[in-house]
Amino acid sequence: MAHTDTLSPDVSNAVPRPEYPRPTFVRENWLNLNGTWQFAFDPGDSGLERGLVHQELDGRILVPFCPESELSGIGDTDFHPAVWYRRTVRIPAHWAGRRVLLHFGAVDHDATVWADGREVARHSGGFTSFTADLGEVAGPAGEDAEVVIVVRARDARHGPQARGKQATEYANSDCHYTRTTGIWQTVWMEPVSEVHLRRPRITPDLASGAFHLELPISANRPGHRITARVSDADGETVAEATVRADLDMAPRMVLALPEDRRRPWSPEDPHLYRVRFELLDADGEIVDRAECTAGLRSVAIDGKRLLLNGRPVFQRLVLDQGWYPDGLMTAPDDAALVRDIELSLAAGFNGARLHQKVFEERFLHHADRLGYLVWGEFGDWGAGTGRTTRDNQQPTAGFIAQWLEAVERDYSHPSIVGWCPLNETHQELHDRQSVLDDVTRGMFLATKAADTSRPVLDASGYSHRVAETDVYDSHSYEQDPEAFRRQMAGLDKDEPFLNPDNRGNPGKRDTDAVWSLPYRGQPYFCSEFGGIWWNPEEAEAAAGDDREVSWGYGERPRTEEEFHTRFAGLTAALLDDPLMFGYCYTQLTDVFQEQNGVYRFDRSSKLDVARVRAAQQRPAAFERPAGEEGR
């Protein structure tokens, strides 16, 4: 297993988020750089001109928590167009002779990294990981080396930028929350040989009982080869293979499992195999080694049915935004990630839409081992320009690049059963091609090219601008269960609810506008519904109807009993539809002023969770055997 080399004495006893950050590709030696860093705000973004690359910084911050968060030790929630970090890192003497890779889990939004005053990396995008290759860093013979790492992060307030739910106004409002600037995931280092493995791609092939492996490497050298071994939960090797590594930039192999050792991954049995890789030189010496986990499962489409391992599994999803009161987008510890999944499972959900945020890899690792179904999503909000609805969405080419980084990072997680690059891109369809048309299609095609094993939803809710999208969906916060049932009917006639409702419903905004291309018979689900506004304390307070203090969708229930009646009615409307493959309830927890979660923002209880669970255990018509849908 991986271990952490000794850190500098001043932080080694109090490293936040000390766990290994990349569980899909584990090496033995690594160095966690979380902890106290020097820090400075740069409100005029003049730090480069003022020489901050070469200067000590006066402030202090606790990485990986952003300066807006309480856990960072700063808690300044104003706008920060630029911030600076600095730390002197001791590199262990036994790393000498190897290249040092400096990894950043995520830095919001545009980052530049210097090592000893030399620029070593630039990266754009606040949700995805990147790496700086520092080359060989060696100290005097037998002694640790030192390198000064400096990071500048820029985070613009205005203009198109993938922000997710981060507020562009000073105060939180509606469903926009306190911003995250700068480093917000683990910073770490690892040593590698000159020729080394890069992150593998593992594609399960349930039909033939095998794993297909793509194994990119840094260079092709004569005589090099890669060996891979698969072991099961008992630790017994069940398959192995060797492939030449001197011909192809990404050698490929197939690891076929014996029939009696094939154990499909599913929510009921989230079995994970362990895969070990070794890169050998011409003399048979091990040059690099790593390990990861893999799940044997399939996702398929048959008409309107979305299938897991060849069978219909109703997806009882919950909207999870991944925010925390003290860490904002950063979980305070690894246990908090596990707890969120366990709380969801306890409430009767079997998965989640990871909403408007690319979650850290540790969350997906826990989803893999707990059998939790997830849809990977991009934090694309931030492209609105305020123009007319005919052309009000202006995502940039950077959205496509950043999304591809996310897909590549998370490709091998069996818990991910679908991709969703965009969410609620409300823009009118008209007879001219728009930026949104181009970027939506670009993100859809890029996802399909990067991953042929999972379905892709072009845009959740709206605007569906790719006719051949694998999955179609809608969002509805209708609060009356019977009206909701009528609204969601129509799949049997290929006439499901579309956003917005263009069929003359009173009170609907833009009722004359068409936002989406027509439905074409794809698998369909209501991927946002409910959002029931319930906070018992605020309901009793004098400011109970002040939506700046507390808000949710529709009229607030007067009692908890009324909440449960409404929740059961809304979920039943979808569970009873034999052509509905799932749903996503808004949401797992309250988030600041948005108080429509099953749990409070601090994850404490505010409802009888057993009743929430019981309502969802109603058998889903979608899962009934063919021919029994009407029973």
N, C-alpha and C positions, 0 to 999 in steps of 0.2 A: 504494500500500500504506500501511497504518497506520504511524505513527511516534510515538515518545514525546517529548513536550515535555521540556525540561530540568528536572531535579529540583533540589532544594536541594543545595548543594555538599557537605553532610555525608554524603549517601547516594547521590549520583548515580553514583559509581564502583563501587558494590557493591550493586546492587538485586537481591535474589533473585527468581526467577521473573519475569524482565523481559518475557516474551513477551505479545502481545496476548491477553487472557483470554476474549474473546467472538468466536470466529472465525465464528460464524453471522450476525453483524451488525456489520460493521466500518466504523468512521468514521476519517477521516484524523487528527484531532487527539485526543490523549488523554494522560493523566498517570498513570503508575504510582506508587502510594503505598506499595508494599512497601518494607521497610527498617526502620530503627530507629525505634521508637515508645517513648514513656514508658509505664510499665506498673505496675500494683499489684494484688496479691491483696486480696480483700475477704471474708475468711472469715465475717464476721457479716452480710454483705449490708447493711451500714449506710452504704455510701459516699455514697448520695444525701443521707442525713441529715447526713453529715459534710462535705458540700460539695465532694466530689471533682469535680463538674462544673466547678468554677471554680478548681481547684488544680493545681499542678504535681505530677507523680507521681515518686516516688523511683527506681523500677525501670526497666529497659530490656528490650525484647524485640525479636526480629527477626521482623517480619511478612512472610509469611503463616503462619509456623509457630506451632503452639499451644504454650502454656507447658509442657505435659508432654513435648514433644519435645526431643531434643538440639539440633536445628537452630535452635530458638528462642533458644538461649543460656541457657535456664533449666533445663529437664529435671526439673521437680517433678511427680511422678506421683501426688500425693495428690489428694483431692477438693477442688474449687474451686467453691463455690456461686456466687461472683460474682468477676469480674475487670474491671479498668478499663484503657483505652488512651487516650492523648492524643498529638496531634501538631499542630504548626502547619504548615500547607500554604501554599505560595506559588502563587498562581494567575496564570498568564501574562497580561501586560497585553493581549495581542492577543485574549484571550477576552472582553474588555469588551463589553457590549451583548448577550451571550448568557447563557442559563441554564446553570448548572453542575449536572451530575448526578454524584452520589457513589454509586459502585457497590460492593457487597460480594459476592464470589463465594459465601461461606458463613461464617456465624458460629454457633457451637454454644453455647447453644441458643436462648435468648431475648435479643434485642439491642435496645438503645435507643441512638440516636445524637443527639448535640447538635452544633450548629455555632455557635460564638461564644456558647455558653450557651443557645441556643434549640433545643428538641427538634425534630428534623426527620424522624425515622423510628422506628418500632417494627416488630419482626419476630419471629415465633415459628417455630422450626424450624431444626435444625442442618445441613441438607443443601442448602438452596435459596438462590438469589440474591435480593437485594432492592436497592432504589435509594432514595436520598434526594435530593429536588429542592431544591437550595440557593438557587434563584432567581438573580438577577443578583448577582455578587460582583465589585465593581470597586474598584481602588485609585485613588490620585491619578492625574491625567491622565498617561498614558504610562508608568505604573509598575505593577509587579506588586502584586496584592492579597494579603492574608494572612487566613486563616481558621483558627480553632482547632477541630479535630475531636476529640470525646470519644466513646468507645464504652464502654458497660457490657454485659457478657454474663453471663447467669445460666445455670447448668447444675446442675439439681437432681439429687441422688443418688437420691431415692426418688420413687415415684409414676409413673404411666404417662407415658412420653415416648419418642418415636421416637429410639432410640439406636444402632440397628444392632448391631455387635459390641462396643460399648464396655462394659467390665466395671462392674458395680454393686457388686462387692466390691473391697476394696483391691488385692489381687493378681490378676494374670492367672490364669485357670483355664479348663480345657476349651477351648471355642472363643470365649472372651471376652478382649478385649485392652485394652491401655492406653488410657485415655480421651483424648478431645480436647475441650478447652474453649476457647471464644472464637474469634477470627479464625483460619481455617485455609485460606482461599483468598484470591486477590489482591484488594486494595483499589485502586480506581482512579477517576479522574474524566474526564469529557469535557464539552465545551461544545456546546450545541444552541441552535437558534433558538427563539423563542417558539412557533412552529408547526413541528413536527418529526415525523419518522417514528418509529414504534415497531417493536419486533421483528416482522418479517413471518412469516407461515406459508406454507410452500411445500409443496404436496401434489403428488407426481408422479402423472401419469395416463399409464401406459404404453400402455394400449389406444388412446388417441387421439394419443399422442406429444406430450404437452403438460405444462406446469406450471400448476397453479392457485394463484394468489397471493391471499392476504388481507393487506392493507396498512394496519394501524391507524395513525392519526395523532392527534396531541395536540389538534387543533382543526380545524374545517372553516371555511375562509375563502373568500369569493367569488372565483372565477377560479382557484383553486389546482388543480393537476393533478399526477399522478405518472406518470413515464415509467420503464419497466423494459426492460432489454436483457439478453439471454442470449448469452453467447459460449461457444464450446467450448474444448477443450484447446489448440487452435491459436491461440486469441485472436480468432477471427473471429466477429463478431456473426451469430447464426443466427435470432434472433427478437427482436422488440421490440413494445411496445404502450404506449398512453397512456390513462389513465382520469381522469375528473373526481375531484377530492378535496374538493369543496365540498358534497357531498350526504350521503355515507355515512360513519359513524364508522370503518369499515374497508372502504375501496374494494377491489373485487375485479377481477381480470383473468385471462385465460387466455393463456399464451404458447405458441403452437403451433409445434413444431419441424418443419422440412421432413423428409420421409421419409428423405432421404439423409444427414441430420445427426442422426438418432436413434441414440443409443449407450447401451443399457441398462447401469445400474450393477450389478455382480455381484462376487463374490469373485475371479473370474478376470479381470475387467476393471472395476476400480473408477473408472470415468470420472466426473469431476465437471465440471459446467458452472459458469460464473461468472455471477452475476446482479447487475446494477448498478441501483440505484434513484436517481432524482432527484425531489425535491419542488420544483415550480416555482410561483411566485406568478403573479398576474394579468398581470404585465409580462414573464413569461417568465424572470425571474431565479431562479437556483437558491437555494432556501431551505435545503435539507438534501440530503445524498447519503450513500449507504452501499452496501456490497456484501456478498455472501455466496456460498456454493457450494450446489449442488443436484445430487442424483442421480436419474436417471430409472429407477425400478424399481417392481415391484409385489409385494405379498404377498396370497395368496389361499388359500382353503380349499375343497377338494373331497373331501367325505366325511372319511376319516381322513388325507387328504393335505394337508400344508401346503406351498404352492408359492411359489417365488421366481421372478418373471418368467415365470410359467406353467409351470414345470417343477419336479420334485421335486429339492431340494438337501438332502442329508443334513447336518444341523447337528451337527458334531463340536465341541461347546462345552466350555469349561473354566470352572470356578468361579474367578472373579477377585475377591478381596476388596479390592484396592487399598490395602494397608498397606505401610509402608516402615520399616526399622529406625530410621532417624534422623529421619524426618518424620512418622511414624505415618500419618494419613490424607492427608497432604500429600506429594506426590512432591517429592523434593529439587530436581529440575529437569525441564524439558520433555522432555529426552532420556530420562528414566526412564519416562515414559508411552509413548514410542515403543518403547523396549526391551521393555516388558512385552508389547506386541502382537507384536513380532518374535520374542520367545522362545516365545510361544504358537504362532505360525505355524510356527516351526522344529520344534516338537514334534508337528506334524501336526494341530493344531486349526484350525478356520476361524472361530471366534468364541468368545463368552464370555457367561455370566451375570454381570452386574456386581452382585455379591452384597452385600446388606445395606448399601448405600451408594449415594448418587447421585453418580456420578463427575463430576469437573470437565469443563467443556466442551472443554478442550483434548484430553482423551482421546478424546472422541467425534469431534472433528475429525480426529484421526489414524486412528481406525477408519474414517471415511468414505473417506479417501484411500488406505488400505491394503486396503480390501475385507474388513473384519472384521465379521462378523455379531454383533450384541449384543442382549441382552434387558435393557431398562431396568427397574430394581428400586428399591424404596424400602427404607430402613433401618428397618423397622417394629418390630424387636425392642425390647422395653422396655415392652410392654403387659401383661406377666404380673403377676398380683396374688398368686400363691401360694394362691389359693382352690382348691376342688375343681375337677376337670377339667370339671365341668358348666358352670362360669362363671368360668374362670380368666384369660380374656383381656379386657382393658378398654381397648381403643384409644379415643382421644378424637376429637372432631370435627376437631381439629387435624391428625390424620393425613390426612384427606381434603383439607384445604386445602393442606397442604404437598406432598402427592403431585401435586395439580393444578398447583402451581407448577413441579414437576419436568417434568411432561408438556408444559406450555406452553413451558418453556425449550428442551427438546430435540426438539420436534416435527419440525423440518425436517431432522434427520440421517438420511440414507438407511441408515446402518449399523444403526440400530435397527429390528429386524424383529418385535418384540413387547414388550408391557408386562406387568410382574408386580408389582402393588402390595404383596402380602403374601407371607410365607414362613413355613411350618411353624407356623401358628397352631393348635396342638394344643388342641382343645376338643371335648368330647363333644356330639354332636347330641342334642337332646331336644325335648320337645313345647312348649317356650316360646321365644319370640323373645328372643335375647340381644343385648348390646351388640355382640359380635363379628359376629353375623348382620347387624345394621344397618350397621355400618361396612364389612364386607366387600362387601355389596351396594352401599353408597354409593360405595365406591372403584371398584368394577367399573363401575357406571353412569356415574360421573363420567368415567372414562377413555374409555368408549365414546362419551359425548357430546362429549368434547374431541377424539377422534381416531377417525374411522371407517375409517381406512386400514390399521390394524394389528390383529392379534389380541390379545386380553387374556386372561391367565391369572389367575383370581381369587385363588388362593393357591398358591404352589409347594409341592408335597408334600402339604400338608394345612393347614387343613381346607377342602375344596372345598364351599362353602356357597351357590354360585350355580349353579343347575341348568344354565343356558344358557351357562356359561363357554365361550369359544371353543376353549380347549385344556385338556386334562386331563393330569396327570402324577403321578409318584410319586418318592419317594426310597428308595433301598435300599443299604445298605452290606454286603450279603451278600458274603463274600470268596471263597467257593468258586464257580468259574466254572460248573460244571454245575448246582449248586443255584440259582445266579443265573439261568441260562438257563431252568430250569423255572419259577422265580418270575415271570419276565418274560413267559412264554408266556401265551396266552389272548386276545390282541387279536383274533384271527380269529373268536373266539366272543363278542366284546364282554365278556370277563371278564378285564381286565388286573389286574395287581397294584395294590392300593390300600393306602394307609397309614391306620392300622396294618393288618396282615394279620389279618382277622377270621375266617380259615378254620381256626383251631385250631392254627396252628403253635406248637410248644412254645417257651417262652422269650420270646415276644412280650409286651411290656407292654400293658396295657389291651386284652387280646384280646377282651373282651366289649363294649368300647365301639365305637361307630360315630362316626367323626370327619367323614366326607365324604358328601355326597349321591351317589347311584349314578352310575356312568359312563354316558354317553348317546351313545357313538359318535364323540366328537370326535377330532381329531388328538391323538396321545399320544406322550410321550417320558419317559424316565427322566432327570429333571433334576438328580439328585445320585446318584452311585454311586462306587465305588472308595475313595477316601480312604486308599489303601494306606499303612500306617505304615512309613516307611523313612527311617532316619537311620543310616548305617553307623557313625559314630563312637559314637553313643549305644548302638547295638546291642552294641558291643564293651565298653562301659564297665560298671563295677560297678553303676551306677544305671540300667542299660539298660531295666529294666521299671518304672521310676518314672514314671508318667504325668503327674506334675506337672512333670517335666523334659522329657519328650518323649512325644507320643501321636499316634495315628492310629486308624483303624478296624480292628477285628478283630485277629487274631494277626499279629505282625510277621513278615515274610519273614525267613528265616534267611540268605539270600544275595541279591545283586542279580539273579542268574539267576532265582530264585524270584519276585522282583518282576515281571520281564518276562513270565514265564510266566503269572502271575496277571493282569497288565494285559491281555495279549493275549487271554486267555480271557474276561475280563469284557467288553471292547469287542466281541469277536466275537459274543457272545450278543445284543448289540443291533444290530450291523451286519447280522446275518443275518436279522433280522425284517423282512419286507417292509412291515409296517404301522407300524413305529417310525420317526418322522420325524427323530429325533436323540437326542442324549444330552448330559449335562454331567458331566464328570469332576471330582471333587474331589481336588486343586485345583492352580492354577498354581504357587504358591510355598508354602513353609512360612510360617507366621505365628506368631512367638514359639514357644510350646510345642507348637503344633499342627504336627507335622512329617510331613505327608503330601503335600507338594507335589512336582511334577515338578522344580522347582528349589528351592534353598535360599532362605531369607528375604532374603539379600543378592543374590539372583539368580544366584549361581554354580551350576555344574553339580554334581549328585550322582548322576546316572544317565547311561546311554548314551542320549542324546536321540534319536539316529538309530533306535534300536530302538523307542522310544516312537512315533516318527513312522511307522515301517514297520508297526507293528501297526494303526495307524489308517488306513493307505492301503488296507487290505482293502476291496474294492468293497462298497458298501452295497446290500442288497437293495431298499431303498426307492427307489433311483435307477434301477433297471432299468426298461426300457419295459414298459408294461402287457402282461400275458400271459406275461412272462418271470420272474415273481417266484419261481417254483419251481425255476428252473434253477441 
